[in-house]
Amino acid sequence: MKTKRILLGSVAVLGVSGAYAADLPTKKAVPIEYVRICTTYGAGFFYIPGTDTCLRLSGRARFEYGVQGPYNRNPGTATGVGSGDYSGYRGLARINLDARTKTDYGTLRAFLRLEAASRTGIPTFHSTTQIRIGNAYSGTGVDAFGRVQQYFNTDKAFVQFAGFTAGRASSFFDFYAHDFEMIGATAGSDAASTNLVAYTATLGNGFSATLSMEDPSFRRTPIFSAQAAAVTAAAAGNSTAGIFAQTNSLTPIFVGYSADGLPTGVGFVDLIERNRMPDFVGVLRYDQPWGSAQISAAVHELNVGNAALGTFVGTNLGAALSNTNQRGIGRTPTEYGWAVQGGVKINLPFIAPGDTLYLQGAYANGAQLYAGVSAQPGSYIQAVAGIQGAGFTPFFTDAVLNPFTNKMALSESFSVVASLLHYWTPQWRSAFYGSYGENSFAAGARFAQGSFFGLLGTGPGVPGSRYYQLNNILRDNYQIITGASLIWSPVKDLDIGVEGAYFQYGVTSGRVLDLNKLPGQNPAYVNNLANPVRTITNVDAFQARMRVQRDF
């Protein structure tokens, strides 16, 4: 009986509860929209919820360690200041976002790549192609000065639609662009990040043509400035002396002559280039299963700022210079540099799957970065010691301003490069590469600078003197770079590898003063023939780099 009463009571309670529950309002569950895989554009894409846009998120984490011995640890020499580092470190983070949408005009694409990195140590241990302009601030302090850099870079941010590309992207001029290298040392064009707008037309049978309007700022090497000459010659009370301290800024030129042909006045030209006309790039490309081929051409404007009159106290070949009887001078005429490049990529599956050979050559007139001779040491200052503490510093400038004519004389450069990627096994691969490049200054450009500044003890020196014959300023130069790597990929998207590269920089003719042997760069000392000097024809070095990289 007791059990019966309990069961009846439970049924009653449930009945009452059911009645109350039936009276409560019901709330319909919100449908869940699951992330859907997008197969239209390959692996890794998914639909952004609520849209018909496919998105792929990818990235990279990289660690590098490099070793390169310095030439000089003596801070008492010009090239020894700040040198002495043997190793460098670099950590890099990369995030990619690739968004694509089908439209009636084809695929609408937006691509973003953001990079952040930390690098320390040897001055050539930078990002893999060249020292990036405006990319980082050097660390300050007794221990860190110049050796610690942190940077954040918008490496890519472009839109593609109906054949158009607009935004920050790799230059369409480029072809090989150090595809198989860690150090990125070979000569050759590689503007991995520039601002542009371009149109690509598909011509059929594997042919395509591109016309691109590109930002000239990332293709400039400076117009040569004998900056030190202006500073040295300026009188103590000269009101414009402070302006002269700007690197690659005001440089003096003649603005008037007397009846007997002697200079009577000096003006100044601001050599910092302005953004006036974009670079125009044209490309014809051919793609086939065997590989691809490309011909590129570019036009590059060179310009300077306004001319200004100013006081200049000094001497030039015995003639006094002053600001008396000055005549006005017009703007320095604009010049147009140009460049051409041809390259071929050949797939070699008959050797091993994935094997590839690149061959490329380029010539540039007044557009040195399109030939890329200075890509590895850095191209944004006019003279760069690509090897830490080296006794020879090559000059890289697009043009030299003639102080007598106020016209720019354009420099010439060319480069050739070959690079082979070979797979020993699916997990082990190597790259073998080499390049040769030259940079030559216009005939008479060095002589004009020496004639103007010679007796001031700066610039190339007085023509005919021993200092003029032996110093490195505006000397034609060459570079040879070779290297090889070995990379192990034990699992997909993981690379563990090492690379070694040999560098040689030198003058194409004659000898130059060894800047590590004081007082080799002192004109007064060198011009005294009784004093011994040390000279060299080239410098060379070896850099080794280790990398661990995970892509996802």
C-alpha positions as CSV (number, residue, x, y, z in Angstrom):
1,M,0.0,0.0,0.0
2,K,2.8,2.4,0.8
3,T,4.5,1.8,-2.6
4,K,1.1,2.3,-4.3
5,R,0.6,5.7,-2.6
6,I,4.1,6.8,-3.7
7,L,3.5,5.9,-7.3
8,L,0.1,7.7,-7.4
9,G,1.7,10.8,-5.9
10,S,4.5,10.8,-8.5
11,V,2.0,10.6,-11.3
12,A,0.0,13.5,-9.9
13,V,3.1,15.7,-9.6
14,L,4.2,14.9,-13.1
15,G,0.7,15.8,-14.4
16,V,0.7,19.1,-12.7
17,S,4.2,19.9,-13.9
18,G,3.2,19.0,-17.4
19,A,0.3,21.3,-17.2
20,Y,2.4,24.2,-16.1
21,A,5.0,23.4,-18.8
22,A,2.4,23.5,-21.5
23,D,1.4,26.9,-20.4
24,L,5.0,28.3,-20.7
25,P,5.9,30.2,-23.9
26,T,8.3,28.3,-26.2
27,K,11.5,29.9,-27.7
28,K,12.7,28.7,-31.1
29,A,16.5,27.9,-31.2
30,V,18.6,30.1,-33.5
31,P,20.0,28.0,-36.4
32,I,23.7,27.5,-36.3
33,E,25.7,28.4,-39.4
34,Y,28.7,26.1,-39.6
35,V,31.9,27.2,-41.4
36,R,31.8,25.6,-44.9
37,I,34.8,24.5,-46.9
38,C,35.4,26.3,-50.2
39,T,37.0,24.1,-52.8
40,T,36.9,26.6,-55.7
41,Y,40.4,28.0,-55.1
42,G,42.3,25.1,-53.7
43,A,43.0,23.7,-50.3
44,G,42.7,25.8,-47.2
45,F,39.9,28.1,-48.2
46,F,36.6,28.4,-46.3
47,Y,33.5,30.6,-46.7
48,I,33.3,33.6,-44.4
49,P,30.1,33.0,-42.5
50,G,27.2,34.9,-44.0
51,T,29.0,35.7,-47.3
52,D,30.0,34.1,-50.6
53,T,33.7,35.1,-50.1
54,C,36.3,32.4,-49.6
55,L,39.1,33.1,-47.2
56,R,42.5,31.4,-46.6
57,L,44.5,32.2,-43.5
58,S,48.2,31.2,-43.6
59,G,51.4,32.3,-42.1
60,R,55.0,31.6,-41.2
61,A,57.4,31.5,-38.2
62,R,61.1,31.7,-38.9
63,F,64.3,31.7,-36.9
64,E,67.7,32.4,-38.5
65,Y,71.3,32.5,-37.2
66,G,74.1,33.7,-39.3
67,V,77.9,34.0,-39.0
68,Q,80.2,36.4,-41.0
69,G,83.5,37.5,-39.8
70,P,84.4,41.3,-39.8
71,Y,87.5,42.7,-41.5
72,N,88.3,45.2,-38.8
73,R,87.6,45.5,-35.1
74,N,89.7,48.6,-34.6
75,P,87.5,51.7,-33.9
76,G,90.4,53.9,-34.8
77,T,89.8,53.4,-38.5
78,A,86.9,54.7,-40.6
79,T,85.7,51.3,-41.4
80,G,86.3,49.8,-38.0
81,V,83.8,52.0,-36.1
82,G,81.0,49.8,-34.8
83,S,82.3,46.6,-36.4
84,G,83.4,43.4,-34.7
85,D,80.2,41.4,-34.8
86,Y,80.6,37.8,-35.9
87,S,77.0,36.5,-35.6
88,G,73.5,37.7,-36.1
89,Y,70.0,36.5,-35.1
90,R,66.6,37.0,-36.8
91,G,63.1,36.0,-35.8
92,L,60.2,36.6,-38.2
93,A,56.4,36.3,-38.0
94,R,54.2,36.5,-41.1
95,I,50.4,36.4,-41.4
96,N,48.7,36.0,-44.9
97,L,45.0,36.7,-45.6
98,D,43.7,35.7,-49.1
99,A,40.1,36.6,-49.8
100,R,38.4,35.6,-53.1
101,T,34.9,36.1,-54.5
102,K,33.3,35.0,-57.7
103,T,31.8,37.8,-59.8
104,D,30.5,38.2,-63.4
105,Y,33.9,39.8,-64.2
106,G,36.0,37.0,-62.8
107,T,37.5,36.5,-59.4
108,L,37.7,39.5,-57.0
109,R,40.7,39.0,-54.8
110,A,42.3,40.9,-51.9
111,F,45.6,39.7,-50.4
112,L,47.2,41.0,-47.2
113,R,50.6,40.0,-45.8
114,L,51.9,41.5,-42.5
115,E,55.4,40.9,-41.2
116,A,57.0,41.6,-37.9
117,A,60.7,40.8,-37.1
118,S,63.5,41.2,-34.7
119,R,67.1,41.2,-36.0
120,T,70.4,41.7,-34.2
121,G,74.1,41.4,-34.7
122,I,76.1,41.7,-38.0
123,P,75.0,44.6,-40.1
124,T,74.4,42.5,-43.2
125,F,72.0,40.2,-41.3
126,H,68.8,41.7,-42.6
127,S,65.8,40.6,-44.5
128,T,66.5,38.3,-47.4
129,T,66.8,40.6,-50.3
130,Q,68.0,44.0,-49.3
131,I,68.0,46.5,-46.4
132,R,64.5,47.7,-46.5
133,I,63.9,51.5,-46.6
134,G,62.1,53.0,-43.7
135,N,61.6,49.6,-42.1
136,A,63.2,49.7,-38.7
137,Y,64.9,51.9,-36.1
138,S,68.3,51.0,-34.9
139,G,68.7,50.3,-31.2
140,T,70.6,53.0,-29.3
141,G,72.8,52.7,-26.2
142,V,76.3,51.6,-25.6
143,D,75.7,47.9,-26.1
144,A,72.9,47.9,-28.7
145,F,73.8,50.8,-30.9
146,G,73.0,49.8,-34.5
147,R,72.8,46.1,-33.6
148,V,69.1,45.7,-32.5
149,Q,66.2,46.4,-34.8
150,Q,62.5,45.7,-34.5
151,Y,60.2,46.3,-37.4
152,F,56.6,45.9,-38.6
153,N,56.0,45.8,-42.3
154,T,52.9,45.9,-44.5
155,D,54.6,43.6,-47.0
156,K,51.5,43.0,-49.2
157,A,48.1,44.7,-49.5
158,F,46.6,44.6,-53.0
159,V,43.3,44.1,-54.8
160,Q,43.0,42.1,-58.1
161,F,39.9,42.4,-60.3
162,A,39.3,41.9,-64.0
163,G,43.0,41.9,-64.9
164,F,43.8,44.9,-62.6
165,T,46.2,44.8,-59.6
166,A,46.3,47.8,-57.3
167,G,48.1,48.2,-53.9
168,R,51.3,47.1,-52.3
169,A,52.8,44.1,-54.2
170,S,55.9,42.8,-55.8
171,S,57.2,44.7,-58.8
172,F,56.0,43.2,-62.1
173,F,59.5,43.8,-63.5
174,D,60.9,41.1,-61.4
175,F,61.4,37.5,-62.5
176,Y,63.8,35.3,-60.5
177,A,63.8,37.5,-57.4
178,H,65.9,35.2,-55.2
179,D,63.3,32.5,-55.2
180,F,65.7,29.7,-54.1
181,E,68.0,31.7,-51.7
182,M,68.0,32.3,-47.9
183,I,70.5,35.1,-47.8
184,G,69.2,36.7,-51.0
185,A,72.7,37.7,-52.0
186,T,72.8,37.5,-55.8
187,A,72.6,40.5,-58.1
188,G,69.2,41.0,-59.6
189,S,66.0,43.0,-59.3
190,D,63.9,42.2,-56.3
191,A,61.4,44.9,-55.2
192,A,59.3,42.5,-53.1
193,S,57.2,45.4,-51.7
194,T,56.2,48.5,-53.7
195,N,53.1,50.4,-54.5
196,L,51.6,50.0,-57.9
197,V,48.6,49.8,-60.2
198,A,48.8,47.4,-63.2
199,Y,46.8,45.7,-65.8
200,T,47.5,42.2,-67.1
201,A,46.0,41.0,-70.4
202,T,45.9,37.3,-71.2
203,L,46.8,36.9,-74.8
204,G,46.3,33.2,-75.2
205,N,48.6,30.2,-75.9
206,G,50.5,31.0,-72.6
207,F,51.2,34.6,-73.4
208,S,50.4,37.5,-71.1
209,A,51.3,41.2,-71.1
210,T,51.4,43.7,-68.2
211,L,51.6,47.4,-68.0
212,S,52.4,48.7,-64.5
213,M,52.7,52.1,-62.9
214,E,54.9,51.7,-59.9
215,D,56.2,53.8,-57.0
216,P,59.7,55.1,-57.8
217,S,60.7,55.5,-54.1
218,F,61.6,51.8,-53.8
219,R,63.8,51.9,-57.0
220,R,66.1,54.8,-56.1
221,T,69.8,54.9,-55.3
222,P,70.9,58.5,-54.5
223,I,72.3,61.1,-56.9
224,F,75.9,61.5,-55.9
225,S,76.5,64.4,-53.5
226,A,80.0,65.5,-52.4
227,Q,78.3,66.4,-49.1
228,A,81.6,66.6,-47.1
229,A,83.0,69.2,-49.5
230,A,80.2,71.7,-48.7
231,V,80.6,71.2,-45.0
232,T,84.4,71.5,-45.1
233,A,84.4,74.6,-47.2
234,A,81.7,76.5,-45.4
235,A,82.9,79.4,-43.4
236,A,82.4,79.3,-39.6
237,G,79.8,82.0,-39.7
238,N,78.0,80.7,-42.8
239,S,74.3,80.8,-42.1
240,T,73.6,77.8,-44.4
241,A,76.3,75.5,-42.9
242,G,73.7,73.7,-40.9
243,I,71.7,72.9,-44.0
244,F,74.8,71.2,-45.5
245,A,74.7,68.6,-42.8
246,Q,71.7,67.0,-44.4
247,T,72.9,63.8,-46.0
248,N,72.5,63.8,-49.8
249,S,71.0,67.3,-49.8
250,L,72.5,70.5,-50.9
251,T,75.6,70.3,-53.2
252,P,77.4,73.3,-54.7
253,I,77.7,74.0,-58.4
254,F,79.1,76.9,-60.5
255,V,76.5,79.5,-61.5
256,G,78.6,82.1,-63.2
257,Y,81.9,82.8,-65.0
258,S,84.0,86.0,-65.5
259,A,85.1,87.2,-68.9
260,D,88.3,85.3,-68.6
261,G,86.4,82.1,-67.9
262,L,87.1,81.9,-64.2
263,P,84.2,80.9,-61.9
264,T,82.6,83.9,-60.2
265,G,79.8,82.3,-58.2
266,V,78.5,79.2,-56.6
267,G,75.0,78.0,-56.2
268,F,73.5,75.0,-54.5
269,V,71.2,72.2,-55.8
270,D,69.0,70.1,-53.5
271,L,69.8,66.6,-54.7
272,I,66.9,64.8,-52.8
273,E,64.6,63.4,-55.5
274,R,60.9,64.2,-55.5
275,N,58.0,61.9,-56.4
276,R,56.9,63.4,-59.7
277,M,56.5,60.7,-62.3
278,P,55.9,57.1,-61.5
279,D,58.1,54.3,-62.9
280,F,56.4,52.6,-65.9
281,V,57.0,48.9,-66.4
282,G,56.1,46.7,-69.3
283,V,56.2,42.9,-69.3
284,L,55.7,40.2,-71.8
285,R,55.5,36.7,-70.3
286,Y,55.2,33.2,-71.6
287,D,54.1,30.2,-69.5
288,Q,54.1,26.6,-70.5
289,P,54.4,23.2,-68.8
290,W,58.2,23.2,-69.5
291,G,58.6,26.5,-67.6
292,S,58.3,30.2,-68.4
293,A,60.1,33.2,-69.9
294,Q,59.8,36.9,-69.4
295,I,61.0,40.2,-70.9
296,S,60.7,43.3,-68.8
297,A,61.4,47.0,-69.4
298,A,61.1,50.0,-67.2
299,V,61.5,53.8,-67.4
300,H,62.7,55.6,-64.2
301,E,62.7,59.4,-63.7
302,L,65.6,61.2,-62.0
303,N,65.0,64.7,-60.7
304,V,66.3,67.1,-58.1
305,G,64.9,70.0,-56.1
306,N,65.3,73.7,-56.7
307,A,68.6,75.5,-57.1
308,A,69.5,78.2,-54.5
309,L,72.2,80.7,-54.3
310,G,74.4,80.7,-51.2
311,T,77.8,81.7,-49.8
312,F,80.6,79.4,-50.4
313,V,84.2,80.1,-49.3
314,G,87.0,78.0,-50.6
315,T,89.3,77.5,-53.6
316,N,89.1,75.5,-56.7
317,L,92.3,74.9,-58.7
318,G,93.7,78.2,-57.4
319,A,90.6,80.3,-58.2
320,A,88.8,82.0,-55.4
321,L,85.1,81.2,-55.1
322,S,82.6,83.6,-53.6
323,N,79.0,84.7,-54.1
324,T,79.9,87.8,-56.0
325,N,78.4,88.5,-59.5
326,Q,76.2,85.4,-59.2
327,R,73.8,84.7,-62.0
328,G,70.6,82.8,-61.5
329,I,70.5,79.2,-62.5
330,G,67.6,77.2,-63.8
331,R,66.3,73.8,-62.5
332,T,68.6,70.9,-63.2
333,P,67.2,69.1,-66.2
334,T,65.2,66.0,-65.5
335,E,66.7,62.8,-66.8
336,Y,65.1,59.4,-67.5
337,G,66.8,56.2,-66.7
338,W,65.7,52.9,-68.2
339,A,66.2,49.2,-67.8
340,V,65.6,45.9,-69.6
341,Q,65.7,42.3,-68.3
342,G,65.2,38.9,-69.8
343,G,64.8,35.6,-67.9
344,V,63.9,32.0,-68.4
345,K,62.7,29.4,-65.9
346,I,63.1,25.7,-67.0
347,N,61.5,22.8,-65.2
348,L,63.8,19.7,-65.0
349,P,61.6,16.8,-64.0
350,F,63.8,14.4,-65.9
351,I,66.5,15.0,-63.3
352,A,64.2,14.9,-60.3
353,P,60.6,16.1,-59.6
354,G,60.7,19.7,-58.6
355,D,64.1,20.5,-60.1
356,T,64.2,24.0,-61.7
357,L,66.8,26.2,-63.4
358,Y,66.6,30.0,-63.6
359,L,68.7,32.1,-66.0
360,Q,68.4,35.9,-66.0
361,G,70.2,39.0,-67.2
362,A,69.5,42.8,-66.9
363,Y,71.0,46.1,-68.0
364,A,70.1,49.5,-66.5
365,N,71.1,53.1,-67.3
366,G,70.3,55.5,-64.5
367,A,68.2,52.9,-62.8
368,Q,70.7,50.8,-60.9
369,L,68.2,48.9,-58.7
370,Y,66.5,47.4,-61.8
371,A,69.8,45.5,-62.4
372,G,70.1,44.9,-58.7
373,V,73.9,45.1,-58.3
374,S,73.5,46.6,-54.9
375,A,70.6,44.5,-53.8
376,Q,72.5,42.6,-51.0
377,P,74.7,45.3,-49.4
378,G,71.9,47.9,-49.4
379,S,70.9,50.5,-52.0
380,Y,69.6,53.6,-50.2
381,I,72.8,55.3,-49.5
382,Q,75.4,56.1,-52.1
383,A,78.3,54.1,-50.7
384,V,77.9,50.9,-48.8
385,A,80.4,48.5,-47.2
386,G,78.6,45.3,-48.0
387,I,81.2,43.5,-45.9
388,Q,81.6,44.6,-42.3
389,G,84.8,46.6,-41.8
390,A,86.0,46.0,-45.4
391,G,88.8,48.1,-46.8
392,F,86.9,48.9,-49.9
393,T,83.5,50.6,-50.1
394,P,81.7,50.5,-53.5
395,F,79.6,53.4,-54.6
396,F,76.1,52.9,-55.9
397,T,74.4,56.0,-57.4
398,D,72.0,56.4,-60.3
399,A,73.6,59.6,-61.5
400,V,76.3,62.2,-60.7
401,L,75.6,65.9,-61.0
402,N,78.2,67.7,-63.0
403,P,79.0,70.9,-61.0
404,F,80.1,72.8,-64.1
405,T,77.0,72.1,-66.3
406,N,74.3,71.5,-63.8
407,K,73.4,68.3,-65.7
408,M,73.1,64.7,-64.4
409,A,75.4,62.0,-65.9
410,L,73.7,58.6,-65.6
411,S,75.4,55.5,-64.3
412,E,75.3,52.1,-66.0
413,S,74.9,48.7,-64.5
414,F,74.3,45.1,-65.6
415,S,73.9,41.8,-63.9
416,V,73.6,38.1,-64.8
417,V,72.4,35.3,-62.4
418,A,71.9,31.6,-62.6
419,S,70.1,29.5,-59.9
420,L,69.4,25.7,-59.8
421,L,67.1,23.9,-57.3
422,H,67.7,20.2,-57.0
423,Y,65.8,17.6,-55.0
424,W,68.1,14.8,-53.8
425,T,65.0,13.1,-52.3
426,P,61.5,14.4,-51.6
427,Q,62.7,15.5,-48.1
428,W,66.2,16.8,-49.1
429,R,66.9,19.7,-51.6
430,S,69.7,22.1,-52.4
431,A,70.0,25.3,-54.3
432,F,73.2,26.4,-56.2
433,Y,73.4,30.0,-57.4
434,G,75.8,32.5,-58.7
435,S,75.8,36.1,-60.1
436,Y,78.1,38.7,-61.6
437,G,77.3,42.5,-61.7
438,E,79.0,45.7,-62.6
439,N,78.3,49.4,-61.8
440,S,80.0,52.1,-64.0
441,F,79.8,55.8,-63.8
442,A,79.5,58.1,-66.8
443,A,82.6,59.1,-68.6
444,G,83.9,62.4,-67.1
445,A,81.7,62.3,-64.0
446,R,84.5,61.5,-61.6
447,F,86.8,64.0,-63.2
448,A,84.3,66.8,-62.9
449,Q,83.8,66.1,-59.2
450,G,87.5,66.0,-58.6
451,S,88.1,69.2,-60.6
452,F,85.5,71.0,-58.5
453,F,86.4,69.7,-55.0
454,G,89.9,68.6,-55.5
455,L,91.8,71.2,-53.5
456,L,89.3,71.2,-50.7
457,G,90.6,67.8,-49.7
458,T,87.3,66.0,-50.2
459,G,85.6,64.1,-53.1
460,P,87.7,62.1,-55.5
461,G,90.7,64.4,-55.2
462,V,92.6,66.6,-57.7
463,P,92.8,64.8,-61.1
464,G,96.3,63.5,-61.7
465,S,97.2,63.3,-58.0
466,R,98.0,60.0,-56.3
467,Y,94.9,60.3,-54.1
468,Y,92.7,60.7,-57.2
469,Q,94.2,57.6,-58.8
470,L,93.8,55.4,-55.7
471,N,90.7,56.4,-53.7
472,N,87.4,54.5,-54.0
473,I,85.0,57.5,-54.6
474,L,83.0,57.0,-57.8
475,R,85.2,54.1,-58.9
476,D,83.6,51.6,-61.3
477,N,83.0,48.4,-59.4
478,Y,82.0,44.8,-59.7
479,Q,80.6,42.0,-57.5
480,I,80.8,38.2,-57.7
481,I,78.5,36.1,-55.5
482,T,78.1,32.4,-55.3
483,G,76.4,30.1,-52.8
484,A,74.7,26.8,-52.0
485,S,72.2,25.4,-49.5
486,L,71.0,22.1,-48.1
487,I,67.4,22.0,-46.7
488,W,65.7,19.1,-44.9
489,S,61.9,18.9,-44.8
490,P,61.1,16.0,-42.5
491,V,57.4,16.8,-42.6
492,K,55.2,19.0,-44.9
493,D,55.8,22.8,-44.5
494,L,58.8,22.5,-42.2
495,D,62.2,23.5,-43.4
496,I,65.5,23.1,-41.5
497,G,68.5,24.2,-43.5
498,V,71.9,25.8,-43.9
499,E,73.3,28.1,-46.6
500,G,76.7,29.5,-47.4
501,A,77.5,32.4,-49.7
502,Y,80.8,33.9,-50.9
503,F,81.0,37.6,-51.7
504,Q,83.7,39.6,-53.6
505,Y,83.5,43.3,-54.3
506,G,86.2,45.1,-56.2
507,V,87.2,47.8,-58.7
508,T,87.0,46.9,-62.4
509,S,90.4,48.5,-63.0
510,G,93.4,49.7,-61.0
511,R,93.8,49.7,-57.3
512,V,92.2,51.5,-54.4
513,L,93.4,52.6,-50.9
514,D,92.9,50.1,-48.2
515,L,90.6,52.0,-45.8
516,N,91.7,49.8,-42.9
517,K,95.3,51.0,-43.1
518,L,95.5,54.5,-41.7
519,P,96.2,57.1,-42.9
520,G,95.1,55.6,-46.3
521,Q,92.1,57.9,-46.6
522,N,94.1,61.1,-45.8
523,P,94.6,63.1,-49.1
524,A,97.5,65.1,-47.7
525,Y,99.3,62.0,-46.6
526,V,98.6,60.1,-49.8
527,N,99.7,62.9,-52.1
528,N,103.1,63.0,-50.4
529,L,104.9,60.5,-52.6
530,A,107.4,59.9,-49.9
531,N,104.7,58.3,-47.7
532,P,103.9,54.6,-48.2
533,V,100.3,53.5,-48.8
534,R,98.5,50.2,-48.8
535,T,96.2,49.4,-51.7
536,I,93.8,46.6,-52.6
537,T,91.8,45.5,-55.7
538,N,88.9,43.7,-54.0
539,V,87.6,42.4,-50.7
540,D,85.8,39.1,-50.1
541,A,84.0,37.3,-47.3
542,F,81.9,34.3,-46.5
543,Q,78.5,34.2,-44.7
544,A,76.8,31.1,-43.4
545,R,73.2,31.1,-42.3
546,M,71.0,28.5,-40.5
547,R,67.2,28.6,-40.8
548,V,64.2,26.8,-39.1
549,Q,60.9,27.7,-40.8
550,R,57.3,26.5,-40.4
551,D,54.7,27.5,-42.9
552,F,51.0,26.9,-42.3
